[in-house]
Amino acid sequence: MMINALGRFLILAGIILIIAGLVFSFAGKIPWIGKLPGDIYIKRENVSFYFPVTTSILLSIVISLILFFIGRRQ
């Protein structure tokens, strides 16, 4: 029983890592990722700070919906 749950967890973790890898690979080709209104970007002479608030919220909602529908099937 424990091995079965561990196997499912590893498969799910692998799928999530593959999706994350694809997102990172193609993020530069999607023009709106990281440039949405609400993303914070401060640039000074010696320092630049970037925090993608809106992008993080949007990705969190998408990932939550995906995991909700995956968990609902079982």
C-alpha angles and dihedrals in degrees: 000000000000093000090052092054091046090052092052091048092052092048091050092046090051092051091049091050091050091050091047090050092051091049092051092046095051100031092099091056094053103077099202099053108106095004103078123129107270096038109126119230121168120178123186132165098279103009137054124187125192127181118169099210098163094040090051092051092048093049090046091054092048093048091046091053092049092050091045092056092044091051093045093060094062 
